[in-house]
Each structure stands twice: as C-alpha cells, then as structure tokens.
C-alpha cells in the first residue's frame, strides 16, 4: 500500500489501525516518521515477526504478556498488539483518551489517499471524532489513567502537540491521580518530558502541569524558577531571529533522541541541578545542566564590565554550552544589547578571546629558549595566552620576544 513500508495484504483479516495514526489522518496531520498501531484478534507477535522477516526489518517484543511487538522500518515503526477483551470495542475501551480510541479496519482504507472509503467505516465507540472536531481531550475512563499513570502527563503533552484543551472533568481526574506518576520509571517520564519540551508551545503546557502539581514528585516546586521558565521559549526565538546559526546549537543531540533544547529549558526551570537527579539524565545532559547553572551568576556579574582577560577565563570552561547561559540570562531579565557581543565572540571561530590560537608550545620554549621542563613552562604559556588575549602580541615571534623579556 502506498506510503507504507509493507504490503497490507500481508496482514490477516481483520486487522485494525488504531490510535495516533488514525487520529492524525482525521486531523490531516502527518509526522516525519510513520508510527502505526495495529490491533489483531490473535497471533499478533507471530504476524509481526513474519512481516519483519519478509521485509528484513527490525523486530522486538515490547510486552510478551500482553502480546505486543514492534517492527522497525527505515520509514518508521509498526506496533502489533493482541486485541484485549472480547471485541475491538472492548479493546478501545481500555485506551487513554477518546480521540485515541478510534479504529479502522485496514481493508476500508482507500489505497490512493489512505483515507477511509466512507466515514461510517470508522469504529468510534466514544465519539473521539467529535472530540477532534471540538479540539478537546477527554478520558475514556478514570481507571485507564490509573492503569498507566504516564497517561496523566501524556494528556498535557498531547494538548500542547495538537493545540487542544483538556476537558474539565478529565483535567480534574488527571490532577487527582497525579501522585501515581511517582511509580513510573524515570526513563518513561524523562522521555515524555522531552516530547513536551520539544513542542513549540510546550512550555505553556509544562507550566500548566506544574501548577496542577502533576509533576510535584519529579520536579519539586521549591526548586523551580517559573518566572524564568515562562520566558525561555520566547528568548530562544529572539536569539534565533538575531543569530540564525544558533539553530545548530539548540538542535545539538546530547543523549539518544534528546537535544540541547530540552536541557536548556530544564535549566531555565530549576535553580538546582540536584533537584533533577530523579530524572536520570545522561552524563552529557548532567554536565550541561550543572555547568549552565553554576556559571550563570558569574556571567551576570561580568556583563557590566569584563576585561578581555576575564572574558577569556570565562569562555574556557563554558564554550560547550555558552549560548545556554546567555539564554538563561536573557530569560532572567538581562538585556540582549549586553549579551549579544559575547554571543558574537562565541559564534566567531577566529575570535582571539573565545578561541585563542596557541602562538607557541612548550617544545618551542625548550628548543628556542633552552627552558628546562618544569611547571614554569605552563606558567609562561599562560602568560603568553593572556598577552595574546589582551592584544599585546599576535604572532609566534611576538610570543618568543615576550617570553624572553620575562625570563631575562
């Protein structure tokens, strides 16, 4: 079938497409990668394995007990789940939100456009289509949220993702059961937060989740800086408008499918890197988080007046994540006019303060000046670097003469 990585004729009859793909088709949305969910009445894992073997695709059993398996194609993934309950309607009744509890039997798709041949071919026992038209997120049943508490956070993420509102009763239930989120594995919570923070308007729904105390067990309110976090999204946009090349920095991959943007927003949100330890961030993410928060106050203190020497010393330990520090300072109310010159230095690989090129080495000092190996060589090289930063010297010859004058 067109656009799909395998022929649907390889599927048994019946086989139902459910969940996000169906929802997004109704909304005329399409993601970069396919994310297909199938429900089969029987032998779901065996069928997934057969398709993976035929198309030489990846295969993994996600849940042996519930009979769920994933086939990984270059274009995306296809999950195959055994129907739960005595009917498809019973299976749909176990899902999180009504908009995700819509199904269609694959034979009812029009091959040319991958849309239903007729609207009545949708299986929609909870009026999920009505919710999609109303831009509303509504739970199927409270107990379904308790069965998998990550769905509580997912409700806020999908509201941000789709530009929907959470129905009032549903939101009350999300708030009521929020303490159950603490039973979730850190990896699952971290992944869901990553999705939420990567969405253009995700920060607003993140604030709503925090104010609803959805994340209190993961992000304790006493350690949060909501005022700074509320501004970070607009600040990043402002920086990208003035310095478009920063897009590479904000899009830098730090760990798995998580990017610098997530860590920068988390740094803006918290006053304490220790408070985020329960999320189990990677070493690279933790290094960025600790560094950003550690050097932020020092950067602010240097904004009014910093000598070239002070700028150089500040850049050396912060080069990897400096624009993140600049972003947090802006979100804290400091002026772009004061911060922009620092960013211009960081963006210029030829800048003598941010990226000074070594004019001489220890070998040069030993060979040309006969200085014996000792800690003194390191001290002399640092003195040369400072003179270079301050514009006093700019060539190897200058550096040699400078050292001669010192040791004379």
C-alpha positions in Angstrom: 0.0 0.0 0.0 1.3 3.5 -0.9 3.3 5.3 1.8 3.5 2.2 4.0 6.7 0.2 4.4 5.0 -3.2 3.8 2.1 -4.6 1.9 -1.1 -4.6 3.9 -2.1 -7.8 2.1 0.4 -9.5 4.4 -2.0 -8.7 7.3 -4.7 -11.1 8.4 -8.4 -10.2 8.2 -9.5 -8.4 10.3 -6.6 -6.1 11.3 -7.3 -2.7 12.7 -5.3 0.5 12.6 -5.9 2.4 15.8 -4.5 5.3 17.9 -2.4 8.2 16.8 -2.2 7.5 13.0 -5.9 7.3 12.7 -6.3 10.5 14.8 -3.8 12.4 12.7 -5.3 11.3 9.5 -8.7 12.7 10.6 -6.9 16.0 11.5 -4.9 15.9 8.2 -1.7 15.8 10.2 1.4 13.8 9.2 4.6 13.3 11.1 8.0 12.9 9.7 8.1 9.2 10.6 5.3 6.7 10.4 4.0 5.5 13.7 1.5 2.7 13.1 -0.5 0.8 15.6 -2.4 -2.4 14.7 -4.7 -4.5 16.8 -5.1 -8.1 15.7 -7.6 -10.6 17.2 -4.9 -13.3 17.5 -1.2 -14.1 16.9 -0.1 -10.5 16.9 3.6 -11.2 17.8 3.8 -14.1 15.3 2.5 -11.9 12.5 4.8 -9.0 13.4 7.8 -11.4 13.3 6.7 -12.8 9.9 6.5 -9.3 8.5 9.8 -8.3 9.9 11.4 -11.4 8.4 9.9 -10.8 5.0 11.0 -7.2 4.8 14.3 -7.7 6.6 13.2 -5.1 9.2 14.0 -4.9 12.9 11.8 -6.8 15.4 11.4 -6.5 19.2 8.8 -7.9 21.6 7.6 -4.9 23.7 5.3 -6.8 26.1 5.3 -10.6 26.0 2.5 -10.9 28.5 0.1 -8.6 26.6 1.4 -9.8 23.2 2.8 -6.6 21.7 5.6 -6.4 19.2 7.3 -3.8 17.1 8.6 -3.9 13.6 11.2 -1.2 12.8 11.4 0.0 9.3 13.6 2.8 7.9 10.4 4.9 7.4 9.1 4.4 10.9 7.6 1.7 13.2 4.6 -0.6 13.2 3.4 -1.9 16.5 1.2 -5.1 16.6 -0.9 -5.7 19.7 -3.2 -8.6 20.5 -6.8 -7.5 21.0 -7.6 -7.1 24.7 -11.1 -8.1 25.6 -13.8 -10.0 23.7 -14.2 -7.3 21.0 -12.4 -4.4 19.3 -14.8 -2.0 21.2 -13.7 -3.6 24.5 -10.0 -3.1 23.4 -10.7 0.6 22.5 -12.4 1.0 25.9 -9.0 0.4 27.6 -7.3 3.4 25.9 -6.4 6.7 27.4 -8.4 9.4 25.6 -11.4 9.2 23.3 -9.6 10.8 20.4 -7.1 7.9 20.5 -9.8 5.2 20.7 -10.8 5.4 17.1 -10.1 2.4 14.7 -10.5 1.4 11.1 -10.2 -2.0 9.5 -7.3 -1.7 7.0 -9.4 -3.1 4.1 -11.6 0.0 4.5 -8.8 2.4 3.5 -8.7 3.9 0.1 -5.2 2.9 -1.2 -4.6 6.1 -3.2 -5.0 8.5 -0.4 -5.0 6.3 2.7 -8.3 7.7 4.0 -11.5 5.7 4.8 -13.7 4.9 1.9 -16.6 6.2 3.9 -16.8 8.0 7.3 -19.0 5.2 8.7 -16.1 2.9 8.4 -14.5 4.4 11.4 -15.1 2.5 14.6 -15.6 5.2 17.2 -17.5 4.0 20.2 -16.6 7.0 22.4 -17.2 9.9 19.9 -13.5 10.6 19.6 -14.1 12.2 16.2 -16.4 14.7 17.9 -13.6 15.5 20.3 -11.2 16.0 17.4 -13.6 18.5 15.8 -14.1 20.2 19.2 -10.3 20.2 19.8 -10.9 18.5 23.1 -9.0 15.9 25.1 -11.4 13.7 27.1 -10.6 10.5 29.0 -12.2 7.2 28.1 -12.4 6.1 31.8 -10.6 7.2 35.0 -9.3 3.6 35.7 -7.5 3.7 32.4 -5.3 6.5 33.6 -4.5 4.6 36.8 -3.6 1.5 34.8 -0.7 3.5 33.2 -0.1 6.8 35.1 2.2 8.1 32.4 -1.0 8.9 30.5 -1.6 11.7 33.0 1.5 13.5 31.8 0.7 12.5 28.2 -2.6 14.3 28.3 -0.7 17.6 28.8 1.8 16.7 26.1 -0.9 15.9 23.6 -2.7 19.1 24.4 0.4 21.0 23.5 1.1 18.9 20.5 -2.4 19.3 19.0 -3.3 22.7 20.3 -6.3 21.2 22.1 -7.8 21.8 25.6 -8.2 19.2 28.3 -11.9 18.7 29.2 -12.6 20.0 32.7 -13.6 16.6 34.3 -10.7 14.9 32.6 -8.3 17.5 34.0 -9.7 17.1 37.5 -9.1 13.3 37.2 -5.5 13.9 35.9 -4.8 16.1 39.0 -6.4 13.6 41.4 -4.3 10.7 40.2 -1.1 12.7 39.6 0.7 11.2 42.7 0.6 7.9 40.9 3.2 9.3 38.4 5.9 8.7 41.0 5.6 5.0 40.4 6.7 5.4 36.8 10.2 4.5 35.6 12.4 7.6 35.3 13.1 6.8 31.6 9.4 6.9 30.7 8.9 10.2 32.5 12.0 11.7 31.0 11.0 10.7 27.5 7.6 12.2 27.9 9.0 15.5 29.3 11.4 15.5 26.3 8.5 15.3 23.9 6.6 18.1 25.8 9.6 20.4 25.9 10.4 20.0 22.2 7.0 21.2 21.1 6.8 24.9 20.1 4.2 25.8 22.8 5.2 23.0 25.1 6.5 25.4 27.8 3.0 26.8 28.5 1.5 23.3 29.0 4.5 22.4 31.1 3.7 25.4 33.3 0.1 24.2 33.5 1.2 20.7 34.5 3.4 22.2 37.2 0.7 24.5 38.5 -1.7 21.5 38.6 1.0 19.7 40.6 1.2 16.9 38.1 5.0 16.8 38.4 5.5 17.6 42.1 7.2 14.2 42.8 9.6 14.7 39.9 10.1 18.5 39.9 9.6 19.8 43.5 8.1 23.3 43.4 10.5 24.7 45.9 13.4 24.3 43.4 11.7 25.8 40.4 12.0 29.2 38.7 8.7 29.5 36.9 9.2 33.2 36.1 12.4 32.4 34.1 11.0 29.3 32.5 7.9 31.2 31.3 10.2 33.4 29.2 12.7 30.9 27.9 10.8 29.9 24.8 10.4 33.5 23.6 14.0 34.2 24.4 15.2 31.3 22.3 13.1 32.5 19.4 14.5 36.0 19.9 18.1 34.6 19.8 17.3 32.6 16.6 16.0 35.6 14.9 19.2 37.6 15.6 21.6 34.7 15.3 20.1 32.1 13.0 23.2 29.9 13.1 22.4 29.2 16.8 19.8 26.7 15.5 22.6 24.1 15.2 23.4 24.7 18.9 19.9 24.3 20.1 19.4 21.2 18.0 22.6 19.5 19.2 21.9 15.9 20.1 23.0 15.2 23.7 21.7 11.8 24.5 19.7 9.4 22.4 16.8 11.3 20.9 17.1 14.2 23.4 18.5 17.5 22.3 20.2 20.6 23.9 16.8 22.4 23.8 15.4 20.1 26.4 18.3 20.6 28.8 18.3 24.4 28.3 14.6 24.5 29.2 15.1 22.3 32.2 18.0 24.6 33.3 15.7 27.6 33.0 13.1 25.8 35.0 15.2 24.8 38.0 17.5 26.6 40.4 19.1 23.3 41.4 20.7 20.6 39.2 20.4 18.2 42.2 16.6 18.5 42.1 16.5 16.9 38.7 18.6 13.9 39.6 15.5 11.6 39.8 15.0 12.1 36.1 18.2 10.1 35.5 19.7 12.4 32.9 22.8 11.2 30.9 26.3 12.3 31.9 26.4 14.8 29.0 23.0 16.2 30.0 24.0 16.4 33.6 27.3 18.1 32.7 25.4 20.8 30.7 22.8 21.3 33.4 25.4 21.7 36.2 27.6 23.9 34.1 24.8 26.2 32.9 23.5 26.8 36.5 27.0 27.0 38.0 28.3 29.7 35.7 25.1 31.7 35.2 25.6 34.1 38.2 29.3 34.6 37.2 28.2 35.6 33.7 25.7 38.0 35.0 28.4 39.6 37.2 30.6 40.1 34.2 28.0 41.7 32.0 28.5 45.3 33.1 32.3 45.3 32.7 34.6 42.4 31.8 38.1 42.8 30.7 39.4 40.6 27.8 41.3 38.5 30.3 38.0 37.9 32.3 36.1 37.1 29.2 38.8 34.6 28.1 38.8 32.9 31.5 35.0 32.7 31.5 34.8 31.2 28.0 37.3 28.4 28.6 35.1 26.2 30.9 31.8 27.2 29.2 32.4 27.1 25.5 30.5 23.9 25.1 27.2 25.3 26.4 27.7 29.1 26.5 24.6 30.1 24.4 22.5 28.3 27.0 23.9 30.5 29.7 23.2 33.6 27.6 19.6 32.4 27.0 19.0 32.0 30.8 20.4 35.4 31.5 18.0 36.9 28.9 15.1 35.0 30.4 16.2 36.4 33.8 15.6 39.9 32.5 19.1 41.0 31.3 19.4 43.0 28.0 20.3 41.4 24.7 22.4 44.5 24.0 24.8 43.5 26.7 24.8 39.8 25.9 25.0 40.0 22.1 28.7 40.9 22.0 29.5 37.7 23.9 27.5 35.6 21.5 29.2 37.2 18.6 32.5 36.2 20.0 31.3 32.6 20.6 30.0 32.4 17.0 33.3 33.6 15.5 35.8 30.7 15.5 38.6 33.3 14.7 37.8 35.3 17.8 41.1 35.8 19.8 39.3 35.8 23.1 36.9 32.9 22.8 39.2 30.8 20.6 42.8 32.0 21.0 45.2 30.0 18.8 48.4 28.9 20.6 51.2 31.0 19.3 53.9 28.8 20.9 54.2 25.5 22.6 56.2 24.1 25.5 58.5 22.5 22.9 59.2 25.9 21.4 60.2 27.2 24.8 62.6 24.3 25.4 64.1 24.3 21.9 64.3 28.1 21.2 64.9 29.4 24.7 66.5 26.5 26.4 64.0 26.4 29.2 64.2 23.2 31.1 60.9 21.1 31.6 59.2 22.3 34.7 55.9 23.8 35.9 57.5 27.1 34.9 56.7 26.3 31.2 53.0 26.1 31.9 53.1 29.4 33.7 54.9 31.0 30.8 52.4 29.7 28.3 49.5 31.0 30.3 51.2 34.4 30.4 51.6 34.3 26.6 47.9 33.4 26.3 46.9 36.4 28.5 49.1 38.8 26.5 47.6 37.5 23.3 44.0 37.9 24.6 44.8 41.5 25.7 46.1 42.3 22.2 49.7 42.8 23.3 51.1 40.1 21.0 49.8 38.4 17.8 52.5 36.2 16.3 55.0 33.5 17.2 57.8 36.0 17.0 55.9 38.3 19.4 55.4 35.4 21.8 59.1 34.4 21.8 60.2 38.0 22.4 57.5 38.3 25.2 58.9 35.2 27.0 62.5 36.4 26.6 61.6 39.7 28.3 60.0 37.7 31.2 62.9 35.3 31.8 65.7 37.8 31.2 
